[in-house]
Amino acid sequence: MIKVASLRYGVIFKKAFSKPHIFTAFVKDILGLEIEIEQVESEKSFSPIIGHVDSRFDLFAEDKKNHLIIDIQHRRYQDHYDRFLHYHCVALLEQITSSGNYKPPMNVYTIVVLTSGDKHKTDVIINDFRPRKLDDSYIPETQHKIIYLCPKYVTDKTPEPYREWLTAINDSLDQQIEETDYYNETIQEVFSLIKEDRVSPQEAFRMKDEYSDEEYLRDERKKMRKEGIEKGIEKGIEKGVEKGVEKSAKAMIKEGLDFALISKITGLCEQELQRLK
């Protein structure tokens, strides 16, 4: 048994998966793709900004030889299905700006790891962009794909090699792992990188910041639910929740909180926050 830093934290997830050979091995096991990359970028963004939103990719790599873009995102959001569809499309649209037609030169694959779970309680969810005939057969066009991985819901029926990766990620969440349960050498290397005694002071600081943000999010969501229910008694639950969200957002704007954090908490877009301001 070893003590590790939890992969729920962005700083720890990036510490492990930003290593090109680990990123490559993970992509091969999850997507079945052999890729060749020289680096993995963290907090990747595009300039000029696509779609009036400064989208930032947790981990991003390009395989120019095989014409692939692989993006790994790990955070859970209230709107993560729509959010990461947007991110995925941003990576497509960015290519079109320098393309002679609407066909992007590189296929885009997005892997989303939801360490906090998901309302659908499913281990692997695939959003496949290939066109499909009425007989459910595919045609070889638009090979783009989004895969959502939910480690909390891994079971004996989860196929390998998904199962070992998801189990390993989930095991890290309580900060201790029985490393002898795992046979994948790359997973063993991940464990070595995230050992508790290998966490730097800077990484520990960022983990504490992330934990504080999570606590704040939980408190605000509880408050919003309470206010929404109270108002819902008078005006209907749906309207009450909406008012509760707006009231909380106004209070946070008044406190001077960053719009990005307010958006993360409330699910309101920047335009809605500007209107409330």
C-alpha positions as CSV (number, residue, x, y, z in Angstrom):
1,M,0.0,0.0,0.0
2,I,1.3,3.4,-0.9
3,K,0.1,7.0,-0.1
4,V,-0.5,9.1,-3.2
5,A,-1.9,12.5,-4.2
6,S,-5.4,12.2,-5.6
7,L,-5.9,12.4,-9.3
8,R,-9.1,14.4,-8.7
9,Y,-6.8,17.4,-8.5
10,G,-6.0,19.1,-11.8
11,V,-2.4,19.8,-10.8
12,I,-1.8,16.1,-10.0
13,F,-3.6,14.8,-13.1
14,K,-1.5,17.1,-15.3
15,K,1.7,16.1,-13.4
16,A,1.2,12.5,-14.4
17,F,-0.5,12.7,-17.8
18,S,1.6,15.5,-19.3
19,K,4.5,13.1,-19.7
20,P,4.4,12.3,-23.5
21,H,5.0,8.5,-23.1
22,I,2.3,8.3,-20.4
23,F,-0.1,10.4,-22.5
24,T,0.7,8.2,-25.5
25,A,0.1,4.9,-23.6
26,F,-3.2,6.2,-22.2
27,V,-4.5,7.3,-25.6
28,K,-3.5,3.9,-27.1
29,D,-5.4,2.0,-24.5
30,I,-8.5,4.3,-24.5
31,L,-8.7,5.1,-28.2
32,G,-6.8,2.3,-29.8
33,L,-4.6,4.8,-31.6
34,E,-0.8,4.7,-32.0
35,I,0.3,8.3,-31.9
36,E,3.7,10.1,-32.1
37,I,4.1,13.3,-30.1
38,E,7.0,15.4,-28.8
39,Q,5.2,17.3,-26.1
40,V,1.9,17.6,-24.2
41,E,0.7,21.2,-23.6
42,S,-1.1,22.2,-20.5
43,E,-3.8,24.9,-20.4
44,K,-3.6,25.1,-24.2
45,S,-5.6,28.0,-25.8
46,F,-5.8,29.4,-29.3
47,S,-5.0,32.9,-30.6
48,P,-7.1,34.5,-32.0
49,I,-9.8,33.2,-29.7
50,I,-12.4,30.9,-31.4
51,G,-16.1,31.5,-30.7
52,H,-15.6,34.5,-28.4
53,V,-14.7,32.2,-25.5
54,D,-11.1,31.7,-24.3
55,S,-11.4,27.9,-24.1
56,R,-8.4,26.2,-22.3
57,F,-7.5,22.6,-22.7
58,D,-6.2,20.8,-19.7
59,L,-3.9,18.6,-21.7
60,F,-3.4,18.9,-25.5
61,A,-1.2,17.2,-28.0
62,E,-0.9,17.1,-31.8
63,D,0.4,14.2,-33.9
64,K,1.3,16.0,-37.1
65,K,2.6,12.8,-38.8
66,N,-0.7,10.9,-38.3
67,H,-2.9,14.1,-38.5
68,L,-4.4,13.7,-35.0
69,I,-5.2,16.2,-32.2
70,I,-5.8,14.5,-28.8
71,D,-7.3,16.5,-26.0
72,I,-7.7,15.2,-22.4
73,Q,-9.9,17.2,-20.1
74,H,-10.5,16.1,-16.5
75,R,-12.7,18.6,-14.7
76,R,-16.4,17.9,-14.0
77,Y,-18.9,20.7,-14.7
78,Q,-22.6,21.0,-14.5
79,D,-22.7,21.3,-18.3
80,H,-19.7,19.1,-19.1
81,Y,-21.4,17.3,-22.1
82,D,-22.0,20.7,-23.8
83,R,-18.8,22.3,-22.5
84,F,-16.5,19.6,-23.9
85,L,-18.5,19.4,-27.2
86,H,-17.7,23.1,-27.5
87,Y,-14.0,22.5,-26.7
88,H,-14.0,19.7,-29.3
89,C,-15.5,22.0,-31.9
90,V,-13.0,24.7,-31.1
91,A,-10.1,22.4,-31.9
92,L,-11.9,21.6,-35.3
93,L,-12.7,25.3,-36.1
94,E,-9.2,26.4,-35.3
95,Q,-7.9,24.2,-38.2
96,I,-10.5,25.5,-40.7
97,T,-9.0,29.1,-40.4
98,S,-6.0,27.9,-42.4
99,S,-7.6,25.2,-44.5
100,G,-8.6,25.5,-48.1
101,N,-12.0,23.9,-47.4
102,Y,-14.1,22.8,-44.5
103,K,-12.2,19.5,-44.0
104,P,-9.8,19.8,-41.1
105,P,-6.4,18.4,-41.8
106,M,-6.3,16.6,-38.5
107,N,-8.9,14.4,-36.7
108,V,-9.8,15.5,-33.2
109,Y,-10.3,13.1,-30.2
110,T,-11.3,14.4,-26.8
111,I,-11.0,12.3,-23.6
112,V,-12.9,13.6,-20.6
113,V,-12.2,12.0,-17.2
114,L,-15.0,12.7,-14.7
115,T,-13.4,11.8,-11.4
116,S,-16.5,13.2,-9.5
117,G,-19.0,11.0,-11.3
118,D,-21.9,11.8,-13.6
119,K,-25.7,11.8,-13.4
120,H,-25.9,8.9,-15.9
121,K,-23.7,6.7,-13.8
122,T,-22.0,5.0,-16.7
123,D,-18.4,3.9,-16.9
124,V,-17.7,4.8,-20.6
125,I,-19.8,7.1,-22.8
126,I,-18.8,7.7,-26.5
127,N,-19.9,10.6,-28.7
128,D,-19.0,9.4,-32.2
129,F,-19.2,11.8,-35.1
130,R,-19.1,9.3,-37.9
131,P,-22.1,9.4,-40.3
132,R,-24.3,6.3,-39.9
133,K,-26.7,4.6,-42.3
134,L,-30.1,3.4,-41.4
135,D,-28.8,-0.1,-41.0
136,D,-26.4,1.3,-38.3
137,S,-23.3,0.8,-40.5
138,Y,-20.8,3.7,-40.6
139,I,-19.2,5.4,-43.6
140,P,-15.6,6.5,-43.3
141,E,-16.0,10.2,-42.8
142,T,-15.5,12.7,-39.9
143,Q,-13.6,10.3,-37.6
144,H,-13.8,12.7,-34.7
145,K,-14.8,11.4,-31.2
146,I,-15.4,12.4,-27.6
147,I,-15.1,9.7,-24.9
148,Y,-16.3,10.3,-21.3
149,L,-14.7,8.1,-18.7
150,C,-16.3,7.8,-15.2
151,P,-14.0,5.9,-12.9
152,K,-16.6,5.7,-10.1
153,Y,-18.8,3.4,-12.2
154,V,-16.2,0.8,-13.3
155,T,-17.4,-2.8,-13.0
156,D,-16.3,-6.3,-13.9
157,K,-18.1,-5.7,-17.1
158,T,-16.0,-2.7,-18.1
159,P,-13.7,-4.0,-20.9
160,E,-10.0,-4.0,-20.7
161,P,-7.9,-1.9,-21.0
162,Y,-10.5,0.7,-19.8
163,R,-11.0,-1.1,-16.6
164,E,-7.4,-1.0,-15.2
165,W,-7.0,2.7,-16.0
166,L,-10.4,3.6,-14.5
167,T,-9.9,1.5,-11.4
168,A,-6.4,3.0,-10.9
169,I,-7.7,6.6,-11.2
170,N,-10.6,5.8,-8.8
171,D,-8.3,4.1,-6.3
172,S,-6.2,7.3,-6.1
173,L,-9.1,9.4,-4.9
174,D,-8.8,8.2,-1.3
175,Q,-5.0,8.9,-1.5
176,Q,-3.9,5.3,-1.0
177,I,-3.3,2.5,-3.5
178,E,-2.5,-1.1,-3.4
179,E,0.0,-1.0,-6.2
180,T,0.4,-4.8,-6.5
181,D,-3.2,-5.0,-7.9
182,Y,-2.0,-3.5,-11.1
183,Y,0.0,-5.0,-14.0
184,N,0.2,-2.1,-16.5
185,E,3.7,-0.7,-16.3
186,T,2.6,2.8,-17.3
187,I,0.0,2.8,-14.5
188,Q,2.8,1.8,-12.1
189,E,4.8,4.8,-13.3
190,V,1.8,7.1,-12.7
191,F,1.6,5.8,-9.1
192,S,5.3,6.6,-8.8
193,L,4.9,10.1,-10.0
194,I,2.0,10.9,-7.7
195,K,3.4,9.4,-4.5
196,E,2.7,11.7,-1.5
197,D,6.5,12.2,-0.9
198,R,7.0,13.4,-4.5
199,V,4.4,16.2,-4.3
200,S,6.3,19.6,-4.4
201,P,5.4,22.5,-2.1
202,Q,4.1,24.3,-5.2
203,E,1.8,21.4,-6.1
204,A,0.6,21.1,-2.5
205,F,-0.3,24.8,-2.6
206,R,-2.3,24.4,-5.8
207,M,-4.1,21.3,-4.4
208,K,-5.2,23.3,-1.4
209,D,-6.5,26.0,-3.7
210,E,-8.4,23.5,-5.7
211,Y,-9.9,21.9,-2.5
212,S,-10.9,25.4,-1.3
213,D,-12.6,26.1,-4.6
214,E,-14.5,22.8,-4.4
215,E,-15.7,23.5,-0.9
216,Y,-16.9,27.0,-2.0
217,L,-18.7,25.4,-5.0
218,R,-20.4,22.9,-2.7
219,D,-21.5,25.6,-0.2
220,E,-22.8,27.8,-3.0
221,R,-24.7,24.9,-4.6
222,K,-26.4,24.0,-1.3
223,K,-27.3,27.7,-0.8
224,M,-28.7,27.9,-4.3
225,R,-30.8,24.7,-3.9
226,K,-32.2,26.0,-0.6
227,E,-33.1,29.5,-2.0
228,G,-34.5,27.9,-5.2
229,I,-36.7,25.5,-3.2
230,E,-38.0,28.4,-1.0
231,K,-38.9,30.5,-3.9
232,G,-40.2,27.5,-5.8
233,I,-42.9,27.1,-3.1
234,E,-44.4,30.4,-4.2
235,K,-43.6,30.5,-7.9
236,G,-42.8,27.0,-9.0
237,I,-39.6,25.0,-8.5
238,E,-38.1,25.8,-11.9
239,K,-38.6,29.5,-11.6
240,G,-37.4,29.4,-8.0
241,V,-34.2,27.7,-8.9
242,E,-33.6,30.2,-11.7
243,K,-34.1,33.1,-9.3
244,G,-31.9,31.5,-6.6
245,V,-29.1,31.1,-9.2
246,E,-29.4,34.7,-10.3
247,K,-29.4,36.0,-6.7
248,S,-26.3,34.0,-5.8
249,A,-24.6,35.2,-9.0
250,K,-25.4,38.8,-8.2
251,A,-24.0,38.4,-4.7
252,M,-20.8,36.9,-6.1
253,I,-20.5,39.7,-8.7
254,K,-20.9,42.3,-5.9
255,E,-18.1,40.5,-3.9
256,G,-15.9,41.0,-6.9
257,L,-15.4,37.3,-7.8
258,D,-14.0,36.4,-11.2
259,F,-16.6,35.8,-13.9
260,A,-15.0,32.5,-14.8
261,L,-15.4,31.2,-11.2
262,I,-19.0,32.5,-11.0
263,S,-19.8,30.8,-14.3
264,K,-18.4,27.5,-13.0
265,I,-20.5,27.7,-9.9
266,T,-23.8,28.9,-11.4
267,G,-23.7,27.5,-14.9
268,L,-24.5,31.0,-16.3
269,C,-22.6,32.2,-19.3
270,E,-20.6,35.4,-19.4
271,Q,-23.3,37.3,-21.3
272,E,-25.8,36.4,-18.6
273,L,-23.4,37.6,-15.9
274,Q,-22.8,40.8,-17.8
275,R,-26.6,41.4,-17.9
276,L,-26.9,40.7,-14.1
277,K,-24.0,43.1,-13.5
